[in-house]
Amino acid sequence: MSNQESSPKPTANVDPARQQLGAIYAKALLGASESAGQTDALIADLDAVVSQALDPHPQFEALLNSGVISIDEKERIIDRVLGARLAPLTVNFLKVLARRGRLNAIRDVHRAAHDLFNELRGRVRVEVVTATPLDSQSSQQLNDRIRDMLSREPVLVPRVDPHVIGGVVLRVGDTVYDNSVATQLQRLSGQIISRSVHEIQSRRDRFSYPAGN
């Protein structure tokens, strides 16, 4: 089975300043969690905050980011909504963000914490962009080839973009690999392209009509 990560999701618009801030907070947070032996639980907590609280409830995220809600009230909200679900370390960290007016950086901390966690565990996060969704076989082949290419265990974050022409584009940190530079992926890309063409042709066939109708 390929090593595939479901979160954090790729984001189109990233604020570089907030991203840098998130990395600073994430480094301090993981330092504390590693010392306490709670890093796995911390990552699970951050995943839950984003996927179960922020993503499905944008009004809750807006409330945390609001400039008209006092710090004390935000801390009470954190206790009331998240306190019973998260480890004390995570709750205290969210309160630190509240006191410093940085609750809008939760997603950036989440993403940076995942990257640092993967690095600590000898893994690397790889965003995989393909024209059509990868099936399990292609995902496993891609996982194996990236491992050989980077000499690290990849954590795949898939994204579909119909405009991708080269079959597959990989993003590792700030480095982007496509077919022109990642020759190791050429054969696999050809397979993905073939599947994409077949799928597109199948869609056309479903919507075609006999001549004269």
trRosetta pair geometry for C-beta under 8 A, 3 or more apart (Angstrom, degrees):
i j d omega theta_ij theta_ji phi_ij phi_ji
1 136 8.0 -51 -128 -162 67 109
1 140 7.1 -100 -146 -96 19 108
2 136 7.4 -171 7 -160 110 65
2 139 4.5 -125 14 136 158 96
2 140 4.6 -139 -53 -91 101 55
2 142 7.3 25 -124 65 146 84
2 143 3.8 -177 -135 -34 102 152
2 156 6.1 -1 149 13 121 137
3 123 7.2 -125 143 -136 149 127
3 143 6.1 136 29 -147 74 131
3 153 6.1 34 31 168 166 99
3 154 6.3 152 71 88 112 59
3 155 5.5 -76 132 -105 105 56
3 156 6.6 129 90 5 61 85
4 139 6.5 -15 -67 -179 132 132
4 143 7.7 -87 -59 -82 81 127
4 155 7.2 123 -132 -170 18 58
4 156 4.5 -38 -112 65 74 101
4 157 7.7 144 -164 -77 71 33
4 158 6.9 -6 -152 -16 119 103
5 114 7.3 111 -174 -170 152 133
5 125 6.8 -45 29 -125 153 92
5 155 4.4 41 -27 166 121 107
5 156 6.6 168 18 68 75 41
5 157 5.4 -33 70 -77 100 82
7 47 5.3 121 84 -136 138 94
7 50 6.5 159 -176 88 136 130
7 51 5.8 -83 -84 -60 159 121
7 110 7.9 -47 153 160 105 122
7 114 7.7 -149 119 -84 66 150
8 11 7.8 -26 146 -28 113 102
8 50 6.6 -33 -109 129 94 169
8 107 7.1 122 -143 -166 140 80
8 110 5.4 117 -71 124 132 108
8 111 4.7 -81 49 -90 157 78
8 114 5.9 -155 3 -1 98 152
8 157 7.8 -3 78 -127 52 141
9 157 7.4 160 -133 -171 35 115
10 127 5.3 84 -86 -132 126 130
10 157 6.1 134 -46 136 93 124
10 159 5.0 -36 28 -65 142 142
11 14 5.7 113 94 -69 114 87
11 107 7.6 85 -59 153 151 132
11 111 7.8 -77 3 -77 121 150
14 18 8.0 -145 178 69 66 98
14 19 5.4 40 170 -62 109 133
15 18 3.9 44 91 25 118 112
15 19 6.2 173 84 -20 57 85
15 108 7.6 -67 61 -76 94 136
16 19 5.4 -55 -143 35 29 117
16 20 6.4 31 158 -20 65 103
17 20 5.9 -53 -152 34 30 110
17 21 6.5 30 149 -18 63 106
18 21 5.3 -50 -146 37 37 115
18 22 6.2 44 151 -24 66 102
18 104 7.1 -72 -136 116 137 97
18 105 5.3 -155 -167 -106 95 93
18 108 5.1 -160 140 -47 89 160
19 22 5.6 -50 -150 33 30 115
19 23 6.7 33 150 -21 61 102
19 108 5.2 -143 -106 -143 43 120
19 111 7.8 -44 -135 78 86 132
19 112 7.4 144 -171 -60 65 114
20 23 5.6 -51 -153 31 34 113
20 24 6.8 35 149 -20 64 102
21 24 5.7 -53 -154 31 35 112
21 25 6.5 28 153 -12 67 106
21 102 6.8 -140 154 -144 133 126
21 105 5.4 -84 105 -124 116 151
21 108 6.6 56 75 110 82 147
22 25 5.9 -57 -147 41 32 107
22 26 5.9 33 155 -22 67 110
22 105 5.0 -163 -78 180 86 104
22 107 7.6 -54 -111 90 147 49
22 108 2.7 -139 -57 130 151 99
22 109 4.5 -134 -152 -60 87 48
22 110 7.8 -50 -165 24 127 50
22 111 6.6 37 139 54 146 92
22 112 4.6 159 128 -5 95 132
23 26 5.6 -54 -140 38 29 113
23 27 6.3 33 158 -24 63 104
23 108 7.6 -71 -29 158 60 99
23 112 4.2 -157 -94 -136 57 145
24 27 6.0 -54 -152 30 27 110
24 28 6.8 20 153 -11 61 106
25 28 5.9 -60 -152 40 33 108
25 29 6.0 32 153 -20 68 111
25 93 7.9 116 176 -171 108 109
25 97 7.3 49 -147 -87 153 100
25 102 7.2 171 -67 136 150 147
25 105 6.7 113 17 120 149 133
25 109 4.9 -52 92 -107 121 112
25 112 7.6 106 64 71 77 140
26 29 5.6 -57 -142 40 31 113
26 30 6.1 24 161 -14 67 107
26 109 5.0 168 -66 -155 89 66
26 112 3.7 -173 9 104 158 109
26 113 4.1 -142 -144 -66 112 70
26 115 7.9 62 132 50 156 91
26 116 5.7 164 138 4 113 138
27 30 6.2 -56 -142 40 25 103
27 31 6.4 33 154 -25 60 106
27 112 7.6 -62 -35 148 72 121
27 116 6.3 -179 -92 -101 62 156
28 31 5.6 -54 -152 31 30 117
28 32 6.7 27 153 -15 63 104
29 32 5.9 -58 -156 36 32 107
29 33 6.2 24 152 -14 68 110
29 42 6.9 165 154 -177 105 143
29 93 5.6 51 -117 -126 116 144
29 109 7.0 64 6 -170 151 116
29 113 6.4 -41 82 -101 127 118
30 33 5.4 -54 -137 43 38 110
30 34 5.9 42 160 -24 69 103
30 39 6.1 48 -147 -122 80 109
30 42 7.3 176 -102 97 62 152
30 113 6.0 163 -56 -138 111 82
30 116 5.1 -152 -1 115 167 136
30 117 6.6 -148 -118 -69 134 74
30 120 7.3 -158 172 -35 135 146
31 34 6.1 -52 -145 33 25 109
31 35 6.6 25 155 -17 59 107
32 35 5.9 -58 -153 35 31 112
32 36 6.4 13 155 -5 66 112
32 89 6.7 174 124 -154 117 120
33 36 5.8 -64 -144 48 32 102
33 37 8.0 -108 165 59 58 11
33 38 4.7 -103 -155 78 81 83
33 39 4.3 116 128 -84 115 63
33 41 7.8 -158 -156 62 117 83
33 42 4.3 -50 -122 -21 152 153
33 89 6.3 121 -93 150 85 154
34 37 7.4 34 -173 -74 30 33
34 39 5.3 26 -78 -54 62 124
34 120 7.3 -139 -94 -142 130 154
36 89 6.6 -174 65 -79 162 147
38 41 4.8 -55 -171 49 79 115
38 42 5.5 90 127 -34 87 98
38 87 6.4 178 -174 152 134 166
38 89 5.8 128 103 16 153 156
39 42 5.4 -53 -144 33 33 115
39 43 6.4 33 159 -18 67 101
39 117 6.4 163 169 -119 115 101
39 120 7.4 -72 174 90 163 158
40 43 6.1 -54 -151 34 29 108
40 44 6.6 28 151 -16 63 108
41 44 5.6 -56 -150 39 33 113
41 45 6.3 38 150 -24 66 104
41 87 5.4 71 140 -36 124 147
42 45 5.5 -53 -150 33 32 113
42 46 6.5 29 154 -16 66 103
42 87 6.9 -78 -83 48 61 136
42 89 6.3 -59 -93 100 104 127
42 90 6.0 169 -131 -72 70 100
42 113 7.3 -117 130 -176 109 138
43 46 5.8 -52 -147 36 33 109
43 47 6.4 38 151 -21 64 104
43 113 6.4 -174 -104 136 78 113
43 114 6.8 105 -142 -94 110 66
43 117 5.3 60 -85 -100 136 166
44 47 5.6 -51 -150 34 32 116
44 48 6.4 32 152 -20 64 106
45 48 5.7 -57 -151 36 31 111
45 49 6.4 36 152 -24 66 102
45 86 4.7 84 -146 -138 119 96
45 87 5.8 -96 -66 18 146 93
45 90 4.1 -102 141 -85 155 163
46 49 5.6 -46 -147 30 34 114
46 50 6.6 24 158 -10 65 106
46 90 7.1 -149 -56 -132 67 121
46 106 8.0 -176 -148 -179 88 86
46 109 7.1 -128 -136 113 131 94
46 110 4.6 170 168 -117 115 84
46 113 5.7 104 12 72 176 150
46 114 7.9 -144 98 -50 136 86
47 50 6.3 -67 -154 42 28 102
47 51 5.7 -3 165 4 69 120
47 110 7.4 131 -76 -155 41 114
48 51 6.3 -64 -125 51 25 94
48 52 4.9 -19 -171 22 67 125
48 53 7.2 58 139 -9 67 99
48 85 6.7 -148 138 148 143 120
48 86 7.2 -173 78 -87 130 91
49 52 7.2 -41 -88 52 7 85
49 53 5.2 -40 -160 36 48 126
49 54 6.4 40 145 -13 69 106
49 82 6.8 25 -107 -127 93 138
49 86 7.3 28 -64 -84 101 135
49 90 7.6 -160 -44 174 129 126
49 94 7.6 -173 -120 -85 148 130
49 106 6.5 -112 132 178 132 130
49 110 7.3 -146 73 -85 110 125
50 53 7.2 -13 -51 51 7 82
50 54 5.1 -38 -138 42 44 122
50 55 6.1 56 156 -28 63 101
50 106 7.1 178 -80 134 87 107
50 107 6.3 103 -115 -106 118 75
50 110 5.2 64 -48 -124 138 168
51 54 7.8 15 -22 49 15 83
51 55 5.4 -7 -135 16 34 135
51 56 8.0 40 162 -14 44 96
52 55 7.5 30 -24 42 14 99
52 56 6.8 -19 -158 19 31 119
53 56 7.5 -83 -144 47 4 87
53 57 6.1 -55 -178 43 45 119
53 60 6.0 -104 174 109 82 147
53 61 7.8 128 130 -63 81 82
53 81 7.0 103 -132 146 124 121
53 82 6.7 -6 -87 -84 156 109
54 57 6.8 -91 -129 61 13 77
54 58 7.5 49 179 -98 58 46
54 60 6.9 -126 -102 87 44 105
54 61 4.6 72 -141 -76 83 118
54 106 6.8 -179 -67 96 149 136
54 107 7.1 -157 132 -68 165 99
57 60 3.9 33 125 8 118 118
57 61 6.9 144 101 -14 71 82
58 61 5.4 -52 -151 38 43 113
58 62 6.2 47 150 -22 70 103
59 62 5.4 -49 -146 37 35 115
59 63 6.4 43 150 -25 63 102
60 63 5.5 -49 -151 30 33 116
60 64 6.7 32 152 -16 63 102
60 81 7.2 155 -149 -162 129 164
61 64 5.8 -53 -151 36 34 110
61 65 6.3 20 154 -8 66 112
62 65 5.8 -65 -144 47 31 104
62 66 6.3 55 151 -54 65 93
63 66 5.6 -32 -150 -5 31 120
63 69 6.3 60 -177 -33 70 160
63 77 6.8 -153 132 -163 124 164
64 69 7.9 -79 -116 67 19 146
64 74 6.3 97 -135 -143 62 109
64 77 7.2 -153 -87 102 78 140
64 98 7.6 -92 -159 -98 88 95
64 103 4.4 -127 157 147 103 142
64 104 7.8 166 113 -66 93 55
64 106 7.6 11 124 -18 149 138
65 103 5.9 -144 -83 93 56 102
65 104 4.6 76 -121 -81 108 93
66 69 4.5 76 84 2 114 105
69 73 5.1 -117 -178 86 89 126
69 74 5.6 107 125 -60 115 91
69 77 7.8 1 171 -14 143 143
70 73 4.5 94 59 7 85 103
70 74 7.0 -148 96 -6 45 85
71 74 5.6 -55 -149 36 33 112
71 75 6.4 34 153 -20 66 103
71 98 5.6 129 -151 147 79 95
71 99 5.6 72 -162 -105 134 52
71 101 7.9 -73 -89 -67 106 70
72 75 5.8 -55 -152 34 31 111
72 76 6.6 31 151 -17 64 104
73 76 5.6 -52 -150 36 35 112
73 77 6.4 39 150 -22 66 103
74 77 5.5 -50 -148 34 34 114
74 78 6.5 39 151 -22 65 101
74 98 4.4 -179 112 -148 127 127
74 103 6.8 -128 -172 -42 141 154
75 78 5.6 -48 -149 33 34 114
75 79 6.5 34 152 -17 64 103
75 95 5.1 53 -121 -128 98 100
75 98 5.6 171 -67 98 74 157
75 99 7.7 35 -66 -56 117 85
76 79 5.7 -53 -150 38 34 111
76 80 6.0 28 155 -18 68 110
77 80 5.8 -57 -140 40 29 108
77 81 5.8 4 169 1 68 115
78 81 6.6 -64 -130 48 20 93
78 82 5.4 -42 -168 44 60 114
78 83 6.6 96 131 -56 64 85
78 91 6.4 137 149 -154 111 81
78 94 5.1 170 -143 115 140 127
78 95 6.0 -163 76 -72 159 78
78 98 6.6 -114 -28 -41 140 146
79 82 7.4 -58 -91 59 8 71
79 83 4.0 28 -157 -53 50 138
79 91 7.2 71 -95 -164 60 126
80 83 6.7 49 -25 7 13 116
82 85 5.5 -82 -158 49 53 107
82 86 5.2 10 163 0 95 122
82 90 8.0 -107 153 118 122 109
82 91 6.5 171 112 -105 103 89
82 94 6.9 25 86 42 151 170
83 86 7.0 -77 -134 43 17 90
83 91 5.6 63 -117 -121 63 141
86 90 4.2 -103 171 83 121 128
86 91 5.2 148 90 -53 116 85
86 94 7.8 67 92 -7 164 133
87 90 5.0 91 59 7 79 102
87 91 7.2 -150 94 -4 39 88
88 91 5.5 -57 -143 40 35 111
88 92 6.0 35 160 -19 70 107
89 92 6.0 -57 -148 38 25 109
89 93 6.4 27 153 -21 61 108
90 93 5.6 -54 -150 34 31 113
90 94 6.6 32 153 -19 65 102
91 94 5.8 -54 -152 34 32 110
91 95 6.6 31 151 -17 64 105
92 95 5.6 -55 -152 36 34 113
92 96 6.6 41 148 -24 65 99
93 96 5.5 -47 -153 28 36 115
93 97 6.7 37 149 -17 65 100
94 97 5.6 -50 -153 35 36 113
94 98 6.5 41 146 -23 65 102
94 103 7.3 50 -166 -114 78 95
94 106 7.5 23 -119 -104 90 114
95 98 5.3 -47 -148 33 38 117
95 99 6.4 37 154 -19 67 102
96 99 5.9 -54 -148 36 31 108
96 100 6.4 10 158 -2 65 112
97 100 6.1 -71 -145 49 28 98
97 102 4.5 -103 -155 81 78 89
97 103 4.9 114 132 -79 111 57
97 105 6.7 -145 -144 57 121 97
97 106 6.8 88 165 -73 169 81
97 109 7.7 -93 -87 -24 138 154
98 101 7.7 32 -179 -71 29 28
98 102 8.0 -92 -48 49 17 63
98 103 5.5 34 -87 -56 62 115
102 105 4.7 -26 175 20 91 120
103 106 6.0 2 -174 -36 57 106
105 108 4.6 -56 -165 46 75 117
105 109 5.7 81 133 -27 88 96
106 109 5.7 -57 -149 36 30 111
106 110 6.2 36 151 -25 65 106
107 110 5.3 -49 -148 32 33 118
107 111 6.5 31 155 -17 65 103
108 111 5.9 -51 -147 36 32 109
108 112 6.2 26 156 -12 65 110
109 112 5.9 -61 -143 44 29 106
109 113 5.8 33 157 -25 66 110
110 113 5.9 -56 -145 34 23 112
110 114 6.7 24 155 -19 59 104
111 114 5.9 -55 -156 32 30 111
111 115 6.7 28 150 -17 64 105
112 115 5.6 -53 -151 35 36 112
112 116 6.3 32 154 -15 68 106
113 116 5.8 -55 -145 41 32 108
113 117 6.0 36 154 -23 65 109
114 117 5.6 -54 -143 37 29 114
114 118 6.3 31 157 -19 64 104
114 125 6.5 70 129 -71 105 143
115 118 5.9 -54 -150 35 28 111
115 119 6.5 29 151 -20 62 106
115 125 5.6 -81 -103 9 73 133
115 173 8.0 97 -145 -93 132 81
116 119 5.5 -53 -149 35 34 114
116 120 6.4 36 152 -21 66 104
117 120 5.7 -53 -150 34 31 112
117 121 6.4 10 157 -2 64 112
118 121 6.0 -70 -146 49 29 99
118 123 3.9 -91 -163 85 86 97
118 124 6.0 133 143 -91 126 18
118 125 5.4 168 12 -39 170 85
118 155 5.6 -107 -118 4 133 138
119 122 7.8 46 -174 -68 28 19
119 123 7.4 -91 -57 61 24 58
119 124 7.4 55 -84 -92 65 64
121 153 7.9 -64 121 61 90 128
122 152 6.2 -155 170 -148 68 88
122 153 5.9 64 118 19 87 108
123 152 6.4 136 -140 161 24 101
123 153 4.5 -54 -107 83 76 97
123 154 7.0 115 -165 -131 82 8
123 155 5.1 58 162 -31 126 107
124 150 5.9 -100 44 146 151 152
124 152 4.6 73 -9 107 115 136
124 153 7.2 149 17 75 71 47
124 154 5.7 -40 70 -109 85 58
124 155 6.8 -171 85 17 33 83
124 172 6.2 18 156 -148 124 110
125 154 7.8 98 -128 -162 12 66
125 155 5.0 -35 -102 68 58 107
125 157 6.2 21 -174 -15 94 121
125 172 7.6 151 86 -135 56 63
126 146 5.8 -29 -65 -170 176 155
126 150 7.9 -151 -72 -18 128 157
126 154 4.6 -17 4 -157 131 114
126 155 6.7 151 19 66 75 48
126 156 5.7 -31 73 -104 98 54
126 157 6.8 174 84 21 43 80
126 170 5.7 -21 -173 -161 107 104
126 171 7.1 149 -163 71 55 48
126 172 5.4 -22 -109 -87 79 86
127 157 4.8 -38 -103 74 61 107
127 159 6.3 3 -175 4 96 119
127 170 7.0 142 77 -161 58 49
127 171 4.1 -9 58 56 110 104
127 172 7.8 -164 25 -66 73 39
128 134 7.0 -3 125 -26 136 143
128 142 6.6 72 -128 151 147 149
128 156 5.3 -7 -5 -158 130 98
128 157 6.7 156 16 70 76 48
128 158 5.0 -32 71 -105 104 60
128 159 6.9 159 81 25 51 69
128 168 6.6 -27 -165 -160 89 102
128 169 7.8 146 -159 77 42 50
128 170 5.9 -13 -103 -105 64 74
129 159 5.0 -25 -101 76 73 98
129 160 7.6 145 -155 -109 61 12
129 161 5.1 1 -172 15 109 118
129 164 5.6 168 134 -77 98 143
129 168 7.1 140 77 -160 55 50
129 169 4.3 -17 62 62 108 98
129 170 7.6 -163 22 -74 77 28
129 171 7.2 50 -12 -10 109 103
130 133 7.1 119 82 -113 121 13
130 134 5.7 109 23 -53 159 89
130 158 7.1 -31 17 -155 106 97
130 159 7.8 146 23 80 62 49
130 160 6.2 -37 73 -113 72 62
130 161 7.5 141 71 37 23 71
130 164 6.2 -130 -159 71 21 154
130 167 7.0 -19 -135 162 84 46
130 168 5.3 -16 -94 -103 88 73
130 169 7.8 -175 -70 24 44 68
130 192 6.0 -101 -145 -175 122 137
130 196 7.7 -150 168 -73 94 123
131 160 7.3 27 155 -160 16 78
131 161 6.9 -58 -103 84 43 56
131 162 5.6 60 -159 -136 76 38
131 163 7.7 -164 -114 45 85 18
131 164 4.6 -137 -65 66 76 96
131 165 7.7 78 -72 -81 126 20
131 167 7.0 -62 -1 -123 110 29
131 192 7.5 134 32 149 95 103
131 193 7.8 65 25 -110 136 56
131 196 4.6 44 83 -128 127 144
132 160 6.6 14 -143 -138 18 113
132 162 7.8 51 -67 -103 62 69
132 192 7.7 -180 51 -176 92 86
132 195 6.6 -132 67 117 136 99
132 196 4.8 176 1 -107 119 82
132 199 5.4 101 -110 50 162 158
133 158 7.1 67 -142 156 71 141
133 160 5.6 -43 -68 -78 66 128
134 138 4.6 -133 -159 91 91 115
134 139 4.5 115 132 -65 127 86
134 142 6.8 -61 -141 7 149 144
134 158 5.9 -127 20 -121 114 139
134 192 7.4 -38 -106 -118 82 115
135 138 5.2 88 53 15 73 102
135 139 6.8 -137 95 -8 34 94
135 195 7.5 -132 -3 -156 115 159
136 139 5.6 -57 -144 38 30 115
136 140 6.3 30 158 -20 65 106
137 140 5.9 -56 -151 35 28 108
137 141 6.4 26 153 -16 64 107
138 141 5.6 -55 -145 39 33 111
138 142 6.0 33 156 -20 67 108
138 188 7.1 128 -149 -169 83 101
138 191 6.7 -171 -107 112 105 119
138 192 6.0 102 -148 -86 141 93
138 195 7.4 -86 -59 6 146 160
139 142 5.8 -55 -145 38 27 111
139 143 6.2 34 152 -24 62 107
139 156 6.6 180 -160 87 96 169
139 158 7.5 -53 -111 -68 113 132
140 143 5.5 -51 -147 33 31 117
140 144 6.5 30 154 -19 64 104
141 144 5.8 -56 -151 35 31 110
141 145 6.4 24 155 -15 66 108
141 188 5.5 177 128 -119 122 124
141 191 7.8 9 86 65 160 152
142 145 5.9 -57 -145 39 31 107
142 146 6.2 29 158 -18 66 108
142 156 7.1 82 105 -102 116 141
142 168 7.1 -158 -118 -147 129 159
142 185 7.6 37 -127 -129 81 108
142 188 6.1 147 -83 166 73 151
143 146 6.1 -58 -146 37 25 108
143 147 6.4 29 154 -22 61 107
143 154 5.8 -155 -143 66 67 116
143 156 6.1 -84 -88 -36 92 128
144 147 5.7 -55 -152 32 30 115
144 148 6.7 27 153 -16 63 104
145 148 5.7 -53 -152 36 35 110
145 149 6.1 34 151 -22 66 110
145 184 5.7 165 -176 139 108 109
145 185 6.0 124 134 -93 146 74
145 188 6.1 -122 -11 -17 160 151
146 149 5.4 -56 -143 39 34 114
146 150 5.9 3 168 5 71 113
146 154 4.3 20 109 -37 129 154
146 156 7.8 139 34 -79 158 96
146 170 7.0 170 -107 -130 120 153
147 150 6.7 -69 -133 51 21 88
147 151 7.5 69 171 -100 54 15
147 152 7.0 -127 -136 78 61 34
147 153 6.1 9 -116 -112 105 42
147 154 5.8 -117 -66 -1 71 96
148 151 7.5 15 -168 -69 23 54
148 184 7.1 -159 92 -175 113 148
149 182 7.0 10 -138 -147 153 104
149 184 5.3 -175 -86 63 112 157
149 185 7.9 -12 -62 -46 150 93
150 154 6.7 102 43 -67 139 98
150 172 7.0 -179 -99 -123 140 161
161 164 4.8 95 85 -28 98 100
161 169 8.0 -26 49 35 130 123
164 167 7.1 -103 137 39 108 10
164 168 7.3 49 160 -93 141 17
164 169 5.8 -135 -133 -4 122 111
166 169 6.5 90 65 -62 116 85
166 178 5.0 68 80 -177 165 107
166 179 4.3 -154 -172 2 120 116
166 180 7.6 -81 -120 -21 149 80
166 189 6.4 -34 155 -165 76 137
167 179 6.4 73 39 -58 108 127
167 188 8.0 153 142 112 134 65
167 189 3.5 117 90 -168 148 86
167 190 7.0 -50 -98 -55 162 23
167 192 4.4 116 -170 81 99 112
167 193 4.3 -65 -92 -54 109 90
167 196 7.1 -154 -119 1 66 138
168 178 7.7 171 95 -138 54 60
168 179 7.4 106 56 -57 73 88
168 185 6.1 -109 74 164 128 137
168 188 7.2 -15 10 112 149 100
168 189 5.1 -126 21 -106 101 89
168 192 5.6 76 -42 55 104 165
169 176 6.5 -7 -179 -171 102 100
169 177 7.2 162 -162 83 53 53
169 178 4.9 -17 -112 -96 83 89
170 176 7.0 155 84 -158 52 50
170 177 4.3 -6 60 57 104 102
170 178 7.6 -176 25 -73 68 42
170 182 6.7 59 28 -40 123 164
170 185 7.6 178 -15 -57 126 163
171 175 7.2 156 -155 84 52 47
171 176 5.2 -19 -101 -102 76 74
171 177 7.7 -166 -74 21 30 70
172 175 5.0 -18 67 67 85 101
172 177 7.1 27 4 -7 104 109
177 181 5.7 -120 -141 83 70 107
177 182 4.0 64 174 -44 115 127
177 185 7.4 111 139 5 119 142
178 181 6.3 72 52 27 60 89
178 182 6.6 173 80 19 15 103
179 182 6.6 -70 -109 59 24 82
179 183 7.8 69 -174 -96 57 44
179 185 6.6 -115 -105 88 64 103
179 186 6.2 93 -151 -102 94 69
179 189 5.2 151 -94 163 114 178
182 185 4.5 22 125 14 112 115
182 186 7.8 -180 109 -44 67 67
183 186 5.4 -9 -164 -29 55 117
185 188 5.2 -67 -162 54 65 109
185 189 5.2 73 137 -34 89 104
186 189 5.7 -56 -146 34 26 113
186 190 6.6 30 155 -22 62 102
187 190 5.7 -52 -157 29 33 114
187 191 6.9 32 148 -17 63 101
188 191 5.5 -51 -155 33 39 113
188 192 6.5 37 149 -17 68 103
189 192 5.5 -55 -149 38 36 111
189 193 6.1 39 151 -22 68 104
190 193 5.6 -51 -145 35 31 112
190 194 6.4 35 154 -22 64 103
191 194 5.7 -52 -151 33 31 113
191 195 6.6 29 152 -16 64 104
192 195 5.7 -54 -151 37 34 110
192 196 6.3 36 150 -22 66 106
193 196 5.5 -55 -148 36 32 113
193 197 6.2 32 155 -19 67 104
194 197 5.9 -53 -146 36 30 109
194 198 6.3 31 154 -19 63 108
195 198 5.6 -55 -148 37 31 113
195 199 6.3 30 155 -20 65 106
196 199 5.8 -56 -149 36 30 109
196 200 6.3 28 154 -17 65 106
197 200 5.8 -55 -146 38 30 110
197 201 6.1 30 155 -19 65 108
198 201 5.8 -56 -146 38 28 111
198 202 6.3 32 153 -23 64 106
199 202 5.6 -52 -149 33 31 114
199 203 6.6 34 152 -20 63 102
200 203 5.7 -53 -154 32 33 112
200 204 6.6 33 149 -19 65 103
201 204 5.6 -52 -150 35 35 112
201 205 6.3 38 151 -22 67 104
202 205 5.6 -51 -148 33 33 114
202 206 6.6 35 153 -23 63 102
203 206 5.8 -54 -155 30 32 112
203 207 6.8 4 157 2 64 110
204 207 6.3 -78 -153 49 30 94
204 208 6.1 41 152 -42 71 108
205 208 5.7 -47 -140 16 32 117
209 213 4.8 -111 155 72 119 128
210 213 5.3 82 69 -11 79 121
